[in-house]
Amino acid sequence: MNRREFISLLGCAAAWPLIARAQQPAMRGIGYLGMPSFESEAGGLLAFKRGLAEAGYVEDQNVVIEYRRANGQYDRLPALALELVRRQVVVIAAPGPAGSAAKAATNVIPIVLMTASDPVELGLVASLNQPDNNLTGVAYLNVEVASKRLELLHEFAPSAKSVALLANSAAPVTRPRKKMSCTPQREPLAWSCW
């Protein structure tokens, strides 16, 4: 083997990993549109990544997660949702109030909602049985079980005369749609809310 053949062979060998890497398909991107900062939602993000891993998707191995955080500023959500659409992610995870912004940004990219309120009442889907074309997800229905929680609280602390609820009044999902008042009933133990 002469010197020129050796140098050519060496050059091809050095370039082979670059060529092979260039021919690999791009990793799929998942958009994660969140309201709070990373620090305040660390547990939720760990659970999200764990769930993806259980389904065979490991961040930076076979999937890229595009994180967009509003850091508590609701007015930033629409622009962040549009960023994810421009990045052409294959699905958008939208916990809490981010679902409305994601829905407004696209009707093509699948959106996985995670909300504590009724998504029908929030106007996110037409019905729970038949959500819109690109929307699916989980609704915890916290508002709907609030009276049961008060009933359990009354069993735990029967002498309590008042109960306070702390909520972020700026959040669209916690903003009261109507004024509610709850009073304990005598027998059977129940609360009536209106």
N, CA, C and O of each residue as an XYZ file, in Angstrom:
776
protein
N       0.865     -1.162      0.000
C       0.000      0.000      0.000
C       0.913      1.226      0.000
O       1.828      1.335      0.815
N       0.648      2.139     -0.922
C       1.474      3.343     -0.955
C       0.906      4.400     -0.023
O      -0.159      4.238      0.573
N       1.636      5.456      0.074
C       1.307      6.511      1.035
C      -0.041      7.158      0.721
O      -0.820      7.413      1.640
N      -0.335      7.430     -0.548
C      -1.603      8.082     -0.932
C      -2.803      7.189     -0.605
O      -3.812      7.684     -0.102
N      -2.715      5.916     -0.874
C      -3.801      4.994     -0.552
C      -4.044      4.946      0.958
O      -5.191      4.909      1.405
N      -2.972      4.948      1.732
C      -3.087      4.912      3.189
C      -3.792      6.168      3.715
O      -4.672      6.077      4.571
N      -3.398      7.348      3.193
C      -4.004      8.616      3.639
C      -5.484      8.646      3.246
O      -6.322      9.093      4.029
N      -5.810      8.174      2.036
C      -7.212      8.133      1.601
C      -8.027      7.209      2.497
O      -9.137      7.553      2.901
N      -7.484      6.049      2.806
C      -8.161      5.098      3.673
C      -8.378      5.681      5.068
O      -9.454      5.536      5.649
N      -7.356      6.336      5.595
C      -7.448      6.962      6.910
C      -8.501      8.069      6.917
O      -9.260      8.192      7.878
N      -8.555      8.873      5.856
C      -9.545      9.953      5.757
C     -10.964      9.412      5.719
O     -11.860      9.957      6.363
N     -11.168      8.324      4.955
C     -12.500      7.710      4.893
C     -12.899      7.124      6.244
O     -14.054      7.239      6.654
N     -11.964      6.507      6.925
C     -12.254      5.923      8.233
C     -12.631      7.000      9.243
O     -13.505      6.788     10.084
N     -11.973      8.154      9.161
C     -12.281      9.241     10.088
C     -13.642      9.857      9.788
O     -14.341     10.302     10.699
N     -14.017      9.884      8.507
C     -15.287     10.508      8.122
C     -16.481      9.570      8.313
O     -17.617     10.041      8.374
N     -16.257      8.264      8.408
C     -17.349      7.295      8.488
C     -18.327      7.555      9.644
O     -19.536      7.509      9.415
N     -17.864      7.825     10.875
C     -18.840      8.097     11.950
C     -19.713      9.316     11.664
O     -20.892      9.324     12.016
N     -19.153     10.337     11.035
C     -19.944     11.528     10.702
C     -20.997     11.205      9.660
O     -22.135     11.665      9.762
N     -20.630     10.419      8.659
C     -21.578     10.037      7.615
C     -22.689      9.176      8.206
O     -23.864      9.385      7.904
N     -22.323      8.214      9.043
C     -23.320      7.329      9.664
C     -24.272      8.117     10.543
O     -25.476      7.861     10.535
N     -23.747      9.079     11.305
C     -24.593      9.891     12.182
C     -25.530     10.763     11.364
O     -26.679     10.959     11.760
N     -25.072     11.291     10.235
C     -25.902     12.150      9.397
C     -27.049     11.373      8.774
O     -28.079     11.965      8.453
N     -26.904     10.070      8.595
C     -27.945      9.278      7.970
C     -28.988      8.770      8.966
O     -30.018      8.239      8.550
N     -28.747      8.920     10.257
C     -29.715      8.476     11.250
C     -30.916      9.411     11.245
O     -30.752     10.618     11.062
N     -32.124      8.879     11.443
C     -33.295      9.760     11.481
C     -33.237     10.678     12.704
O     -32.704     10.318     13.753
N     -33.800     11.868     12.533
C     -33.823     12.827     13.633
C     -34.706     12.286     14.759
O     -35.691     11.592     14.508
N     -34.344     12.610     15.992
C     -35.158     12.176     17.129
C     -36.473     12.947     17.127
O     -36.524     14.120     16.758
N     -37.510     12.278     17.537
C     -38.821     12.901     17.613
C     -38.852     13.867     18.786
O     -38.207     13.638     19.809
N     -39.596     14.931     18.634
C     -39.684     15.945     19.674
C     -41.041     15.977     20.345
O     -42.079     15.931     19.684
N     -41.022     16.054     21.661
C     -42.225     16.197     22.468
C     -42.179     17.585     23.084
O     -41.158     17.986     23.644
N     -43.270     18.313     22.984
C     -43.349     19.623     23.605
C     -43.954     19.518     24.991
O     -44.940     18.809     25.189
N     -43.371     20.216     25.950
C     -43.915     20.255     27.309
C     -44.148     21.721     27.643
O     -43.198     22.471     27.867
N     -45.412     22.130     27.675
C     -45.787     23.515     27.928
C     -46.266     23.628     29.369
O     -47.346     23.142     29.707
N     -45.478     24.259     30.207
C     -45.809     24.330     31.623
C     -45.981     25.742     32.129
O     -45.456     26.691     31.546
N     -46.706     25.875     33.198
C     -46.973     27.169     33.815
C     -45.918     27.554     34.854
O     -45.351     28.643     34.760
N     -45.637     26.701     35.836
C     -44.681     27.114     36.876
C     -43.233     26.942     36.414
O     -42.971     26.448     35.317
N     -42.314     27.354     37.260
C     -40.887     27.200     36.968
C     -40.488     25.735     37.105
O     -41.222     24.938     37.690
N     -39.322     25.381     36.565
C     -38.821     24.011     36.676
C     -38.706     23.589     38.136
O     -39.058     22.465     38.492
N     -38.216     24.490     38.976
C     -37.983     24.149     40.374
C     -39.276     23.804     41.105
O     -39.306     22.883     41.921
N     -40.340     24.542     40.813
C     -41.592     24.313     41.539
C     -42.351     23.097     41.022
O     -43.285     22.630     41.673
N     -41.961     22.579     39.857
C     -42.667     21.423     39.316
C     -41.713     20.246     39.085
O     -41.950     19.416     38.209
N     -40.653     20.178     39.859
C     -39.641     19.131     39.662
C     -40.241     17.737     39.796
O     -39.912     16.856     39.002
N     -41.102     17.514     40.767
C     -41.710     16.196     40.960
C     -42.581     15.788     39.782
O     -42.552     14.633     39.358
N     -43.345     16.718     39.257
C     -44.194     16.426     38.110
C     -43.385     16.101     36.867
O     -43.753     15.219     36.091
N     -42.285     16.811     36.679
C     -41.429     16.540     35.522
C     -40.758     15.179     35.639
O     -40.604     14.472     34.643
N     -40.360     14.813     36.845
C     -39.761     13.486     37.036
C     -40.774     12.389     36.710
O     -40.435     11.397     36.065
N     -41.996     12.567     37.150
C     -43.047     11.588     36.852
C     -43.326     11.532     35.355
O     -43.556     10.452     34.810
N     -43.308     12.682     34.683
C     -43.517     12.748     33.239
C     -42.422     11.963     32.514
O     -42.711     11.166     31.622
N     -41.177     12.192     32.897
C     -40.052     11.479     32.275
C     -40.097      9.989     32.582
O     -39.774      9.168     31.725
N     -40.496      9.637     33.798
C     -40.606      8.227     34.171
C     -41.678      7.527     33.326
O     -41.481      6.401     32.870
N     -42.796      8.195     33.125
C     -43.853      7.640     32.289
C     -43.407      7.459     30.848
O     -43.727      6.452     30.217
N     -42.673      8.428     30.327
C     -42.139      8.287     28.972
C     -41.177      7.106     28.891
O     -41.213      6.328     27.938
N     -40.315      6.981     29.904
C     -39.337      5.887     29.916
C     -40.044      4.532     29.954
O     -39.611      3.587     29.294
N     -41.131      4.434     30.724
C     -41.890      3.183     30.786
C     -42.501      2.837     29.436
O     -42.729      1.665     29.136
N     -42.769      3.868     28.612
C     -43.309      3.647     27.270
C     -42.197      3.471     26.239
O     -42.469      3.304     25.050
N     -40.935      3.509     26.698
C     -39.813      3.285     25.788
C     -39.168      4.541     25.244
O     -38.341      4.454     24.336
N     -39.517      5.710     25.767
C     -38.947      6.969     25.299
C     -38.047      7.551     26.379
O     -38.510      7.904     27.463
N     -36.762      7.646     26.073
C     -35.779      8.166     27.019
C     -35.213      9.462     26.457
O     -34.714      9.506     25.332
N     -35.300     10.513     27.259
C     -34.852     11.829     26.824
C     -33.394     11.785     26.371
O     -32.537     11.211     27.042
N     -33.135     12.397     25.233
C     -31.819     12.517     24.601
C     -31.252     11.188     24.105
O     -30.112     11.139     23.643
N     -32.035     10.111     24.196
C     -31.620      8.849     23.589
C     -32.462      8.559     22.347
O     -31.920      8.295     21.274
N     -33.778      8.608     22.495
C     -34.637      8.389     21.336
C     -35.775      9.403     21.241
O     -36.672      9.267     20.408
N     -35.731     10.416     22.098
C     -36.716     11.495     22.039
C     -36.093     12.772     22.619
O     -35.275     12.726     23.538
N     -36.498     13.891     22.061
C     -36.075     15.193     22.567
C     -37.303     15.856     23.173
O     -38.373     15.862     22.563
N     -37.154     16.413     24.367
C     -38.269     17.121     24.997
C     -37.985     18.614     24.911
O     -36.976     19.100     25.422
N     -38.881     19.321     24.265
C     -38.791     20.772     24.134
C     -39.595     21.392     25.275
O     -40.826     21.381     25.242
N     -38.915     21.926     26.273
C     -39.586     22.523     27.430
C     -39.847     24.001     27.167
O     -38.973     24.728     26.694
N     -41.052     24.424     27.477
C     -41.396     25.846     27.436
C     -42.116     26.146     28.741
O     -43.127     25.519     29.056
N     -41.598     27.101     29.498
C     -42.119     27.434     30.825
C     -42.551     28.898     30.873
O     -41.813     29.779     30.430
N     -43.719     29.154     31.396
C     -44.226     30.518     31.535
C     -43.779     31.156     32.844
O     -43.950     32.361     33.025
N     -43.215     30.380     33.757
C     -42.737     30.888     35.054
C     -43.775     31.742     35.782
O     -43.465     32.805     36.319
N     -45.009     31.249     35.785
C     -46.073     31.929     36.521
C     -46.728     33.075     35.785
O     -47.599     33.734     36.354
N     -46.352     33.346     34.546
C     -46.912     34.463     33.781
C     -47.852     33.903     32.709
O     -47.410     33.470     31.645
N     -49.143     33.921     33.004
C     -50.147     33.329     32.126
C     -50.122     33.929     30.721
O     -50.365     33.227     29.739
N     -49.829     35.219     30.627
C     -49.849     35.872     29.321
C     -48.737     35.380     28.388
O     -48.778     35.667     27.191
N     -47.753     34.654     28.902
C     -46.673     34.111     28.079
C     -47.039     32.786     27.419
O     -46.394     32.384     26.450
N     -48.056     32.103     27.923
C     -48.411     30.771     27.418
C     -48.719     30.723     25.914
O     -48.226     29.818     25.242
N     -49.510     31.653     25.352
C     -49.796     31.563     23.912
C     -48.538     31.626     23.037
O     -48.414     30.857     22.083
N     -47.627     32.510     23.343
C     -46.394     32.620     22.548
C     -45.537     31.369     22.692
O     -44.934     30.912     21.721
N     -45.483     30.818     23.888
C     -44.701     29.600     24.113
C     -45.319     28.407     23.375
O     -44.597     27.564     22.843
N     -46.645     28.337     23.342
C     -47.324     27.266     22.596
C     -47.026     27.385     21.108
O     -46.794     26.377     20.440
N     -47.031     28.598     20.585
C     -46.701     28.802     19.172
C     -45.254     28.405     18.864
O     -44.972     27.892     17.780
N     -44.344     28.636     19.801
C     -42.954     28.192     19.622
C     -42.886     26.691     19.426
O     -42.168     26.204     18.554
N     -43.639     25.952     20.242
C     -43.644     24.491     20.122
C     -44.221     24.053     18.777
O     -43.737     23.091     18.179
N     -45.232     24.740     18.309
C     -45.820     24.423     17.008
C     -44.787     24.670     15.906
O     -44.638     23.847     15.004
N     -44.077     25.791     15.973
C     -43.037     26.089     14.976
C     -41.901     25.073     15.017
O     -41.281     24.804     13.988
N     -41.619     24.507     16.187
C     -40.573     23.489     16.320
C     -41.029     22.134     15.764
O     -40.237     21.195     15.682
N     -42.295     22.038     15.389
C     -42.891     20.838     14.799
C     -42.751     19.610     15.697
O     -42.367     18.529     15.250
N     -43.074     19.807     16.976
C     -43.090     18.663     17.886
C     -44.210     17.725     17.460
O     -45.153     18.144     16.788
N     -44.110     16.455     17.847
C     -45.122     15.481     17.433
C     -46.300     15.426     18.397
O     -47.371     14.941     18.034
N     -46.114     15.919     19.629
C     -47.187     15.959     20.615
C     -46.836     17.047     21.632
O     -45.662     17.330     21.871
N     -47.867     17.652     22.227
C     -47.656     18.673     23.258
C     -48.326     18.199     24.542
O     -49.523     17.909     24.555
N     -47.551     18.120     25.623
C     -48.093     17.853     26.952
C     -48.400     19.202     27.577
O     -47.522     20.060     27.662
N     -49.627     19.399     28.011
C     -50.053     20.701     28.501
C     -50.777     20.571     29.830
O     -52.006     20.497     29.856
N     -50.030     20.541     30.946
C     -50.687     20.450     32.248
C     -51.290     21.784     32.673
O     -50.788     22.852     32.325
N     -52.377     21.694     33.433
C     -52.992     22.883     34.019
C     -53.497     23.871     32.992
O     -54.083     23.475     31.984
N     -53.275     25.163     33.235
C     -53.816     26.198     32.358
C     -53.139     26.260     30.986
O     -53.593     27.008     30.121
N     -52.085     25.506     30.769
C     -51.394     25.518     29.475
C     -52.245     24.884     28.381
O     -51.991     25.113     27.198
N     -53.245     24.095     28.750
C     -54.090     23.433     27.759
C     -54.814     24.400     26.847
O     -54.908     24.151     25.645
N     -55.324     25.487     27.375
C     -56.038     26.472     26.554
C     -55.116     27.097     25.523
O     -55.510     27.281     24.371
N     -53.894     27.425     25.921
C     -52.929     28.028     24.995
C     -52.522     27.035     23.915
O     -52.391     27.408     22.749
N     -52.321     25.786     24.288
C     -51.948     24.765     23.305
C     -53.074     24.556     22.299
O     -52.823     24.436     21.100
N     -54.318     24.510     22.785
C     -55.458     24.316     21.893
C     -55.571     25.474     20.908
O     -55.872     25.256     19.734
N     -55.336     26.694     21.366
C     -55.418     27.859     20.485
C     -54.287     27.871     19.450
O     -54.438     28.457     18.379
N     -53.165     27.232     19.762
C     -52.000     27.271     18.874
C     -52.081     26.267     17.731
O     -51.496     26.505     16.674
N     -52.784     25.158     17.908
C     -52.827     24.135     16.865
C     -54.081     23.285     16.962
O     -54.597     23.021     18.048
N     -54.556     22.865     15.799
C     -55.627     21.874     15.778
C     -55.164     20.621     15.043
O     -55.972     19.775     14.661
N     -53.833     20.515     14.849
C     -53.246     19.386     14.146
C     -52.375     18.537     15.072
O     -52.530     17.316     15.117
N     -51.472     19.163     15.801
C     -50.564     18.441     16.695
C     -51.361     17.895     17.878
O     -52.112     18.645     18.501
N     -51.217     16.609     18.204
C     -51.931     16.059     19.358
C     -51.532     16.762     20.658
O     -50.357     17.055     20.880
N     -52.508     17.024     21.499
C     -52.297     17.696     22.779
C     -52.817     16.783     23.881
O     -53.947     16.298     23.817
N     -51.985     16.554     24.891
C     -52.377     15.769     26.057
C     -52.602     16.749     27.203
O     -51.655     17.344     27.718
N     -53.856     16.910     27.595
C     -54.234     17.827     28.663
C     -54.135     17.129     30.012
O     -54.352     15.922     30.112
N     -53.810     17.881     31.032
C     -53.864     17.416     32.409
C     -54.449     18.570     33.205
O     -53.775     19.571     33.448
N     -55.696     18.429     33.608
C     -56.361     19.535     34.272
C     -57.104     19.058     35.514
O     -57.579     17.924     35.577
N     -57.191     19.938     36.488
C     -57.903     19.623     37.717
C     -59.381     19.959     37.598
O     -60.187     19.514     38.415
N     -59.741     20.736     36.595
C     -61.131     21.152     36.413
C     -61.762     20.387     35.265
O     -61.095     19.629     34.562
N     -63.043     20.595     35.089
C     -63.785     19.952     34.019
C     -63.403     20.589     32.682
O     -63.683     21.769     32.472
N     -62.770     19.838     31.770
C     -62.346     20.418     30.492
C     -63.518     20.843     29.601
O     -63.348     21.697     28.730
N     -64.706     20.259     29.807
C     -65.881     20.685     29.048
C     -66.290     22.081     29.504
O     -66.534     22.963     28.681
N     -66.363     22.277     30.820
C     -66.744     23.584     31.362
C     -65.721     24.658     31.003
O     -66.081     25.819     30.812
N     -64.444     24.275     30.911
C     -63.402     25.231     30.534
C     -63.405     25.539     29.039
O     -62.709     26.449     28.588
N     -64.188     24.779     28.269
C     -64.247     25.008     26.832
C     -63.102     24.354     26.063
O     -62.853     24.703     24.909
N     -62.406     23.410     26.690
C     -61.288     22.749     26.014
C     -61.765     21.651     25.072
O     -61.199     21.471     23.994
N     -62.801     20.914     25.471
C     -63.342     19.829     24.649
C     -64.859     19.921     24.630
O     -65.474     20.528     25.507
N     -65.455     19.298     23.599
C     -66.914     19.297     23.488
C     -67.549     18.359     24.506
O     -68.599     18.664     25.072
N     -66.903     17.208     24.739
C     -67.401     16.265     25.734
C     -66.257     15.388     26.203
O     -65.233     15.280     25.528
N     -66.429     14.759     27.361
C     -65.390     13.858     27.868
C     -65.341     12.577     27.043
O     -64.266     12.006     26.856
N     -66.483     12.118     26.548
C     -66.525     10.896     25.743
C     -65.922     11.088     24.365
O     -65.276     10.180     23.841
N     -66.124     12.250     23.772
C     -65.642     12.535     22.426
C     -64.871     13.857     22.427
O     -65.390     14.869     21.956
N     -63.629     13.863     22.953
C     -62.874     15.117     22.924
C     -62.576     15.519     21.485
O     -62.729     14.716     20.565
N     -62.155     16.749     21.297
C     -61.877     17.252     19.954
C     -60.796     16.429     19.266
O     -60.131     15.607     19.896
N     -60.628     16.657     17.969
C     -59.742     15.852     17.129
C     -58.350     15.635     17.697
O     -57.865     14.504     17.715
N     -57.703     16.682     18.157
C     -56.303     16.551     18.576
C     -56.120     16.654     20.087
O     -54.994     16.821     20.556
N     -57.198     16.559     20.856
C     -57.107     16.695     22.308
C     -57.480     15.396     23.017
O     -58.439     14.718     22.650
N     -56.700     15.074     24.034
C     -56.997     13.954     24.910
C     -56.365     14.295     26.257
O     -55.765     15.361     26.396
N     -56.483     13.434     27.231
C     -55.811     13.711     28.495
C     -56.540     13.215     29.716
O     -57.368     12.305     29.661
N     -56.199     13.852     30.832
C     -56.690     13.452     32.140
C     -57.330     14.663     32.812
O     -56.756     15.752     32.826
N     -58.513     14.464     33.365
C     -59.183     15.501     34.149
C     -59.388     14.960     35.555
O     -60.045     13.937     35.744
N     -58.830     15.642     36.530
C     -58.928     15.191     37.920
C     -60.261     15.542     38.550
O     -60.631     14.967     39.573
N     -60.987     16.478     37.956
C     -62.321     16.894     38.404
C     -62.332     17.282     39.880
O     -63.227     16.884     40.626
N     -61.347     18.050     40.290
C     -61.249     18.486     41.686
C     -62.467     19.266     42.150
O     -62.906     19.095     43.288
N     -63.018     20.108     41.307
C     -64.168     20.919     41.695
C     -65.365     20.023     41.991
O     -66.114     20.251     42.942
N     -65.529     18.991     41.149
C     -66.675     18.113     41.289
C     -66.637     17.279     42.572
O     -67.691     16.863     43.053
N     -65.480     17.029     43.126
C     -65.388     16.243     44.356
C     -65.125     17.120     45.588
O     -64.848     16.609     46.673
N     -65.215     18.425     45.411
C     -64.943     19.341     46.524
C     -65.883     19.108     47.705
O     -65.447     19.145     48.856
N     -67.157     18.870     47.437
C     -68.096     18.680     48.547
C     -67.767     17.405     49.325
O     -67.940     17.365     50.543
N     -67.302     16.375     48.644
C     -66.912     15.145     49.342
C     -65.685     15.398     50.214
O     -65.580     14.864     51.318
N     -64.772     16.204     49.720
C     -63.590     16.544     50.516
C     -63.978     17.321     51.767
O     -63.415     17.099     52.839
N     -64.937     18.231     51.634
C     -65.410     18.966     52.804
C     -66.075     18.027     53.803
O     -65.916     18.181     55.014
N     -66.809     17.069     53.294
C     -67.455     16.085     54.158
C     -66.406     15.297     54.947
O     -66.558     15.089     56.151
N     -65.354     14.863     54.275
C     -64.280     14.126     54.952
C     -63.547     15.014     55.956
O     -63.168     14.560     57.035
N     -63.351     16.282     55.594
C     -62.711     17.217     56.519
C     -63.574     17.404     57.762
O     -63.049     17.484     58.872
N     -64.874     17.472     57.589
C     -65.779     17.623     58.729
C     -65.716     16.395     59.647
O     -65.788     16.529     60.868
N     -65.581     15.201     59.058
C     -65.430     13.990     59.870
C     -64.123     14.023     60.647
O     -64.066     13.562     61.787
N     -63.078     14.563     60.040
C     -61.768     14.636     60.680
C     -61.742     15.701     61.775
O     -61.150     15.492     62.833
N     -62.383     16.844     61.520
C     -62.400     17.949     62.492
C     -63.840     18.433     62.663
O     -64.196     19.484     62.131
N     -64.679     17.686     63.398
C     -66.103     18.031     63.499
C     -66.381     19.346     64.220
O     -67.448     19.930     64.032
N     -65.463     19.818     65.028
C     -65.720     21.069     65.752
C     -65.305     22.315     64.970
O     -65.522     23.429     65.445
N     -64.716     22.155     63.789
C     -64.300     23.309     62.979
C     -65.525     24.108     62.551
O     -66.507     23.544     62.069
N     -65.461     25.425     62.732
C     -66.573     26.307     62.373
C     -66.409     26.918     60.981
O     -67.397     27.300     60.355
N     -65.170     27.013     60.492
C     -64.948     27.572     59.156
C     -63.762     26.864     58.504
O     -62.897     26.307     59.179
N     -63.750     26.901     57.201
C     -62.702     26.269     56.405
C     -62.234     27.276     55.373
O     -63.056     27.957     54.759
N     -60.946     27.380     55.174
C     -60.398     28.297     54.168
C     -59.769     27.499     53.035
O     -59.255     26.401     53.245
N     -59.815     28.055     51.851
C     -59.223     27.443     50.671
C     -58.284     28.448     50.042
O     -58.683     29.573     49.743
N     -57.042     28.052     49.837
C     -56.080     28.911     49.166
C     -55.980     28.499     47.711
O     -55.811     27.318     47.407
N     -56.083     29.461     46.813
C     -55.997     29.175     45.384
C     -55.434     30.390     44.670
O     -55.539     31.515     45.159
N     -54.845     30.159     43.526
C     -54.320     31.243     42.702
C     -55.482     31.817     41.899
O     -55.939     31.197     40.939
N     -55.952     32.977     42.279
C     -57.128     33.564     41.632
C     -56.840     34.028     40.208
O     -57.777     34.279     39.450
N     -55.570     34.148     39.826
C     -55.229     34.552     38.457
C     -55.300     33.378     37.484
O     -55.388     33.585     36.273
N     -55.263     32.163     37.993
C     -55.279     30.984     37.124
C     -56.672     30.794     36.534
O     -57.661     30.811     37.268
N     -56.761     30.614     35.215
C     -58.083     30.421     34.602
C     -58.818     29.203     35.149
O     -60.047     29.208     35.210
N     -58.100     28.171     35.546
C     -58.763     26.954     36.030
C     -59.247     27.075     37.463
O     -60.097     26.291     37.885
N     -58.732     28.033     38.227
C     -59.179     28.182     39.611
C     -60.049     29.424     39.799
O     -60.624     29.616     40.870
N     -60.149     30.249     38.795
C     -60.980     31.440     38.889
C     -62.435     31.002     39.050
O     -62.942     30.244     38.223
N     -63.111     31.465     40.096
C     -64.492     31.010     40.297
C     -65.401     31.475     39.160
O     -65.392     32.645     38.778
N     -66.181     30.544     38.630
C     -67.121     30.876     37.580
C     -68.434     31.368     38.189
O     -69.220     32.056     37.538
N     -68.647     31.006     39.432
C     -69.809     31.501     40.161
C     -69.446     31.468     41.641
O     -68.588     30.694     42.066
N     -70.095     32.300     42.397
C     -69.833     32.343     43.834
C     -70.452     31.118     44.487
O     -71.617     30.793     44.260
N     -69.648     30.449     45.300
C     -70.146     29.252     45.980
C     -70.193     29.492     47.477
O     -69.371     30.214     48.041
N     -71.157     28.880     48.089
C     -71.271     28.905     49.533
C     -71.630     27.505     49.983
O     -72.547     26.891     49.438
N     -70.922     27.000     50.965
C     -71.171     25.640     51.443
C     -71.524     25.686     52.922
O     -70.901     26.412     53.697
N     -72.519     24.913     53.303
C     -72.903     24.827     54.701
C     -73.091     23.368     55.081
O     -73.584     22.577     54.278
N     -72.703     23.006     56.294
C     -72.895     21.613     56.709
C     -74.371     21.355     57.006
O     -75.068     22.205     57.560
N     -74.821     20.186     56.631
C     -76.174     19.742     56.936
C     -76.076     18.836     58.164
O     -75.001     18.321     58.471
N     -77.175     18.644     58.851
C     -77.118     17.852     60.080
C     -77.045     16.370     59.786
O     -75.946     15.816     59.803
N     -78.110     15.719     59.527
C     -78.147     14.273     59.281
C     -78.773     14.026     57.932
O     -79.781     14.665     57.628
N     -78.263     13.166     57.118
C     -76.966     12.521     57.213
C     -75.869     13.552     56.973
O     -76.107     14.619     56.407
N     -74.684     13.211     57.410
C     -73.557     14.142     57.294
C     -73.309     14.454     55.831
O     -72.973     13.565     55.049
N     -73.470     15.702     55.462
C     -73.247     16.130     54.087
C     -73.060     17.639     54.055
O     -73.343     18.335     55.030
N     -72.593     18.118     52.953
C     -72.428     19.555     52.722
C     -73.242     19.904     51.503
O     -73.256     19.163     50.520
N     -73.900     20.999     51.564
C     -74.576     21.454     50.346
C     -73.887     22.717     49.871
O     -73.681     23.661     50.634
N     -73.534     22.716     48.597
C     -72.826     23.848     48.004
C     -73.666     24.387     46.838
O     -74.243     23.623     46.063
N     -73.720     25.707     46.736
C     -74.442     26.319     45.625
C     -73.732     27.562     45.198
O     -74.175     28.237     44.269
